[in-house]
Amino acid sequence: MREQHKPRITFYFQVHQPYRLRHYGVFEIGSHSQYFHEEKNKDIVQKVGKKCYLPTNRLMLYLLKKHPDFKISYSITGVALEQFEQYYPEVFESFKKLLRHERVEVLGETYYHSLSFLYSRKEFIEQVEMHRSIVKELFFKRPKTFRNTELIYSDELAKTVEELGFKTILAEGADHILGWRSPNYVYKARGADIKLLLKNYRLSDDIAFRFSNTNWEEYPLTAEKYAAWLNAVNGETINLFMDYETFGEHQWAETGIFRFMERLPDEVKKYGMGFATPTEISRLEAKDELSYPHYVSWADMERDLSAWLGNPLQDNAIQELYKLERYVKSLNDPEITAIWRKLQTSDHFYYMCTKWFSDGDVHKYFNPYDTPYEGFIAFMNVLNDLAILIGKKFKERIGDAADKLFQQDSRIVMTDKPSMLVSRIIK
């Protein structure tokens, strides 16, 4: 009979900050290209840096030093790293120190936290390679595990990620996919020779979302209680995936979240449990092959793409954005390319979400706009100005004919106000 072992705990944290747009007005189109809200981006990075990144990084380094078996993993976007370096160098250096630790795994992902896999495989691959390069440069590591933006996953994605050299990929342990199966085992992706690790969303969300909810029947959540829950799990791994901002930002220090995390390794040790990185867990034999024929994410109750795509605002904005790819790539202008890629960040489309759902307050918390329509208008105004800028660049390099061709083919109506587009789209 096979010897029963305690499941190991696999912590994965997502670190991301988007470049937020200014409320770019229609009358600004054609006059300047100051798209991003530098002051707000700086303020948010510094606020979250003080509340979350610095104290949590210190805590994790302390736990790594105190517990020789403690292990954690991170995915950190390129746009977050850029802003840390620019707006809060102390945070930037803190992450460098933490993520260089030998018991910290750094995961691969898209540099710009984009939905590029859904619209341009070429762009997706370029962003993954960009991210791989910055991880090697800053942290001296080559990612072996991949985590797609917002944990969006499908069988098709697994094939591409395997071709890029990754051995493991993360996904949401969605009930409608798992059926009778458990998320607490290693699986093989359908149609690819790559291991699949699934988020245990119930235990993850107990920390990420319910920890400070005084109406929750399990409140308050202590390290002792949580360790007992972990010990009761049947399986080989308990994958706890969450936003890093859980610590100090979503769950404020006053809730006791830091004390909880500080105590947790001691408590799980009492049950003979330990920790592992995704790469270590993936060395276990796959329990079964698992198929995700449709895209699944870790967002909202639906666990689908509807937080970013599906309503006319979102679909129009992202389709127009990717129509510009051929022109952006043809120009090979680093500034234009960087702007276009920053606009790909999934947050911009998240701000345009119009659906009503049980965790809608989460969307409102992160949204810098009063309404999704304001988010759409600001985005389309910026996109219109960027299209004009690209057209001018083509005109300078190639001449009037190319500029005229560009305007026709891009199908972005330069004279049309996004407010009118909103009226047309929502009818």
C-alpha positions in Angstrom: 0.0 0.0 0.0 1.3 3.5 -0.9 2.5 5.4 2.1 0.3 8.5 2.9 2.1 11.8 3.1 1.0 15.1 4.3 0.2 17.5 1.5 2.7 20.3 1.0 1.6 24.0 0.9 2.4 25.9 -2.2 2.1 29.7 -1.8 1.9 31.8 -5.0 1.6 35.6 -5.0 0.8 37.9 -7.8 2.5 41.3 -7.8 1.1 43.8 -10.3 0.4 47.5 -10.8 -0.9 49.0 -14.1 -0.1 52.3 -15.7 -3.3 54.1 -15.0 -4.6 56.5 -17.7 -5.4 60.2 -17.2 -9.0 61.2 -17.8 -7.9 62.0 -21.3 -10.5 64.3 -22.9 -11.8 64.3 -26.4 -10.5 67.9 -27.0 -7.0 66.7 -26.0 -6.9 64.4 -29.0 -4.3 65.6 -31.5 -2.8 68.1 -29.0 -0.5 66.0 -26.8 0.3 62.5 -25.9 0.5 62.6 -22.1 -1.7 59.6 -21.6 -0.7 58.2 -18.2 -1.5 59.7 -14.8 2.0 59.9 -13.5 1.0 61.5 -10.1 -1.7 58.9 -9.4 0.6 56.0 -10.4 3.3 57.3 -8.1 0.9 57.9 -5.2 -0.6 54.4 -5.5 2.8 52.7 -5.8 4.1 54.6 -2.7 0.9 54.0 -0.7 0.8 50.2 -1.5 4.6 50.1 -1.0 4.3 51.4 2.5 1.2 49.3 3.5 2.0 46.1 1.7 5.2 45.6 -0.3 7.8 46.7 2.2 6.3 45.2 5.4 5.3 41.9 3.6 8.7 41.5 1.9 10.4 42.0 5.3 8.1 39.4 6.8 8.7 36.9 4.0 12.5 37.3 4.4 12.1 36.8 8.1 10.1 33.6 7.6 12.7 32.3 5.1 15.4 32.9 7.6 13.5 31.4 10.5 12.2 28.3 8.8 14.6 26.4 6.5 11.7 24.6 4.9 9.6 27.7 4.1 9.2 28.3 0.4 7.2 30.7 -1.7 6.7 31.8 -5.3 5.9 35.0 -7.1 4.9 36.3 -10.5 5.7 40.0 -10.8 4.8 42.0 -13.9 7.2 44.1 -15.9 5.0 47.1 -15.6 5.1 46.8 -11.8 8.9 46.5 -11.7 9.2 49.6 -14.0 7.0 51.6 -11.6 8.8 50.4 -8.5 12.1 51.4 -9.9 10.8 54.8 -11.0 8.5 55.7 -8.1 9.8 53.8 -5.1 13.4 52.4 -5.4 13.3 51.0 -1.9 10.5 48.7 -2.9 12.4 47.8 -6.1 15.5 46.8 -4.1 13.4 45.0 -1.6 11.9 42.7 -4.3 15.3 42.1 -5.8 16.6 40.9 -2.4 13.5 38.7 -1.8 13.2 37.2 -5.2 16.9 36.3 -5.4 16.5 34.0 -2.4 17.2 30.4 -3.2 13.9 29.2 -1.8 11.8 31.7 -3.7 10.6 30.7 -7.2 9.9 33.4 -9.8 7.2 32.5 -12.3 7.0 33.5 -16.0 4.1 35.5 -17.4 3.3 38.4 -19.9 5.5 41.4 -19.2 2.5 43.8 -19.5 -0.1 41.7 -17.7 -2.0 41.5 -21.0 -4.7 39.4 -22.7 -2.4 39.0 -25.7 -2.8 35.3 -26.0 -6.4 35.8 -27.0 -5.6 38.3 -29.8 -2.0 37.9 -31.0 0.1 34.8 -30.3 3.1 36.7 -31.8 2.7 39.5 -29.3 2.1 37.0 -26.5 5.4 35.2 -27.2 7.3 38.5 -27.4 5.9 39.6 -24.0 6.7 36.3 -22.4 10.3 36.5 -23.7 10.5 40.1 -22.4 9.4 39.0 -19.0 11.8 36.0 -19.0 14.6 38.4 -19.8 13.9 40.9 -17.0 13.6 38.0 -14.5 17.0 36.8 -15.5 18.5 40.3 -15.4 17.1 41.2 -12.0 16.8 38.0 -10.1 19.3 35.7 -11.9 16.6 33.0 -12.5 15.0 31.4 -15.5 11.3 30.7 -14.9 10.1 27.1 -15.3 6.5 27.6 -14.2 4.1 29.9 -16.1 1.2 31.9 -14.8 -0.9 33.6 -17.4 -2.6 37.0 -16.8 -5.4 36.6 -14.2 -4.8 32.8 -14.2 -6.6 32.6 -17.6 -6.0 29.1 -18.9 -7.1 26.7 -21.6 -5.8 23.5 -23.3 -4.7 25.7 -26.2 -2.6 27.9 -23.9 -0.9 24.9 -22.4 0.4 23.8 -25.8 2.0 27.2 -26.5 3.5 27.5 -23.1 5.1 24.1 -23.4 6.6 25.1 -26.7 8.1 28.1 -24.9 10.0 25.7 -22.6 7.9 25.8 -19.4 7.4 22.6 -17.5 4.5 23.7 -15.3 1.5 26.0 -15.6 -1.0 27.3 -13.0 -4.8 27.4 -13.4 -7.9 28.0 -11.3 -9.4 24.9 -9.7 -12.8 25.6 -11.1 -15.6 23.3 -9.9 -17.2 23.0 -13.3 -13.9 21.7 -14.7 -12.9 19.5 -11.8 -16.2 17.8 -11.2 -15.5 15.1 -8.7 -11.8 15.6 -8.8 -9.8 17.5 -6.2 -7.5 20.6 -6.8 -5.0 19.1 -4.3 -3.2 16.9 -6.8 -0.9 17.4 -9.8 -2.5 17.0 -13.2 -1.3 16.8 -16.8 -2.6 19.3 -19.3 -4.7 17.9 -22.1 -2.7 17.8 -25.4 0.6 18.9 -23.9 3.4 17.4 -21.8 3.2 20.0 -19.1 2.1 19.7 -15.5 -0.9 21.6 -14.2 -1.3 23.0 -10.7 -4.7 24.1 -9.6 -5.6 26.8 -7.1 -7.6 25.7 -4.1 -9.9 28.7 -4.3 -11.8 28.1 -1.1 -8.7 28.0 1.2 -7.0 30.8 -0.8 -10.1 33.1 -0.6 -10.4 32.5 3.2 -7.2 34.6 3.4 -7.5 36.9 0.4 -11.2 37.9 0.7 -12.8 36.6 3.9 -10.0 37.2 6.5 -11.4 40.5 7.9 -15.1 39.9 7.2 -16.7 40.1 10.6 -19.9 38.6 9.1 -18.1 35.4 8.1 -19.1 32.5 10.3 -15.5 31.5 10.8 -14.3 35.0 11.8 -11.8 35.5 13.3 -9.4 33.4 11.3 -6.4 32.4 13.4 -3.2 30.6 12.2 -4.1 27.8 14.6 -7.6 27.3 13.0 -6.3 27.6 9.5 -3.5 25.1 10.0 -6.1 22.7 11.3 -8.1 23.1 8.1 -4.9 22.5 6.0 -4.2 19.4 8.0 -7.7 18.1 7.2 -7.1 18.3 3.4 -6.7 15.1 1.5 -4.2 15.3 -1.4 -0.6 16.0 -2.2 -0.5 19.8 -2.5 -2.5 22.7 -1.2 -2.1 25.5 -3.8 -2.8 28.9 -2.1 -2.8 31.5 -4.9 -3.6 35.2 -4.2 -2.7 38.8 -4.9 0.3 40.0 -2.8 -1.7 43.1 -1.9 -3.8 40.8 0.3 -1.2 41.6 3.0 -1.6 45.2 4.2 -3.7 46.6 1.4 -6.8 44.4 0.9 -6.5 43.2 4.5 -5.1 46.0 6.5 -2.4 45.5 9.1 -5.1 46.2 11.8 -6.9 43.0 10.9 -4.0 40.9 12.1 -3.1 39.6 8.7 0.7 40.0 9.3 0.5 38.2 12.6 -1.5 35.5 11.0 1.1 34.9 8.3 4.0 35.1 10.8 2.4 32.4 12.9 1.3 30.1 10.1 4.6 28.2 9.5 4.9 27.3 13.2 1.3 26.1 13.3 1.5 23.9 10.2 4.8 22.3 11.4 2.8 21.0 14.4 1.0 18.7 11.9 4.2 17.7 10.1 3.3 19.7 7.1 5.8 21.6 4.9 6.1 24.0 2.0 7.1 23.6 -1.7 7.5 25.7 -4.8 5.4 25.0 -8.0 8.4 23.4 -9.7 9.0 21.1 -6.8 5.4 20.0 -6.6 5.3 19.4 -10.4 7.9 16.6 -10.0 5.1 14.5 -8.5 3.4 12.1 -10.8 0.3 13.5 -12.4 -2.9 12.1 -10.9 -4.9 12.4 -14.1 -5.1 14.4 -17.4 -7.4 17.4 -17.1 -9.0 19.3 -20.0 -10.0 23.0 -20.0 -11.7 23.2 -23.5 -12.8 26.8 -22.7 -11.0 29.7 -21.1 -11.2 29.8 -17.3 -9.8 32.6 -15.0 -9.7 33.2 -11.3 -12.0 36.2 -11.4 -15.5 36.5 -9.9 -18.1 33.8 -9.4 -18.2 33.0 -13.1 -14.5 32.1 -13.4 -14.5 33.1 -17.1 -13.4 36.1 -19.2 -16.4 38.3 -18.5 -14.5 40.6 -16.1 -12.4 41.9 -19.1 -14.3 40.9 -22.2 -17.8 40.4 -23.4 -19.6 43.7 -23.2 -19.6 46.0 -26.3 -17.3 48.6 -24.6 -14.6 46.0 -23.7 -14.8 44.2 -27.1 -14.7 47.4 -29.1 -11.8 48.8 -27.2 -9.6 45.7 -27.3 -10.3 44.9 -30.9 -9.4 48.4 -32.0 -6.2 48.2 -29.9 -5.0 45.0 -31.6 -5.8 46.4 -35.0 -2.9 48.7 -34.5 -0.4 45.9 -34.0 0.9 45.7 -37.6 1.5 49.4 -37.7 3.2 49.5 -34.3 5.5 46.7 -35.2 6.2 48.1 -38.7 7.3 51.5 -37.2 9.6 49.8 -34.7 9.5 52.9 -32.6 10.3 52.0 -28.9 8.2 54.8 -27.5 5.1 54.0 -29.6 5.5 50.2 -28.9 5.8 50.8 -25.1 2.6 53.0 -25.1 0.7 50.4 -27.2 1.8 47.6 -24.9 0.9 49.5 -21.7 -2.6 49.9 -23.2 -2.8 46.1 -23.4 -2.8 45.7 -19.6 -5.9 43.8 -18.6 -6.9 46.4 -15.9 -8.0 48.9 -18.6 -10.7 46.4 -19.7 -11.5 45.4 -16.2 -12.5 49.1 -15.6 -15.1 48.8 -18.4 -16.9 45.9 -16.8 -20.7 46.5 -16.7 -22.0 43.3 -15.3 -23.7 42.9 -11.9 -22.3 40.1 -9.8 -21.8 39.1 -6.2 -18.3 40.4 -6.0 -18.9 43.7 -7.9 -17.5 45.6 -4.9 -14.1 44.2 -5.8 -14.3 45.8 -9.2 -15.4 49.1 -7.8 -12.6 49.1 -5.3 -10.0 48.9 -8.0 -11.7 51.2 -10.5 -10.3 54.8 -10.8 -13.4 55.8 -12.8 -16.9 56.5 -11.5 -18.5 54.4 -14.3 -17.2 51.9 -16.9 -18.3 54.3 -19.6 -15.8 56.9 -18.4 -13.1 54.2 -18.5 -14.1 53.4 -22.1 -14.2 57.1 -23.2 -10.7 57.8 -21.7 -9.3 54.7 -23.3 -10.7 55.4 -26.7 -9.6 59.0 -26.6 -6.1 57.8 -25.9 -6.3 55.2 -28.6 -7.5 57.7 -31.1 -4.6 60.0 -30.3 -2.2 57.2 -30.5 -3.6 56.3 -33.9 -3.1 59.9 -35.1 0.5 59.8 -33.8 1.2 56.5 -35.6 -0.3 58.0 -38.8 2.0 61.0 -38.5 5.0 58.7 -38.0 4.1 56.8 -41.2 3.7 60.0 -43.1 7.1 61.2 -42.0 8.8 58.0 -43.0 6.8 56.8 -46.1 4.6 59.6 -47.3 0.9 60.6 -47.7 -0.2 57.4 -49.5 0.9 55.2 -46.6 -0.8 57.5 -44.1 -4.0 57.4 -46.0 -3.9 53.6 -46.2 -3.3 53.4 -42.5 -6.3 55.6 -41.7 -8.6 53.5 -43.8 -7.3 50.1 -42.6 -7.2 50.9 -38.9 -10.9 51.7 -39.0 -10.6 54.1 -36.1 -12.7 57.1 -36.8 -10.6 60.1 -35.8 -13.4 62.6 -35.9 -15.8 60.5 -33.9 -16.2 61.3 -30.2 -16.0 58.3 -27.9 -19.1 59.6 -26.2 -21.0 59.1 -29.4 -19.4 55.6 -29.7 -20.7 54.7 -26.3 -24.2 55.7 -27.4 -24.0 53.6 -30.5 -22.3 50.6 -28.8 -24.7 50.2 -25.9 -27.8 50.4 -28.1 
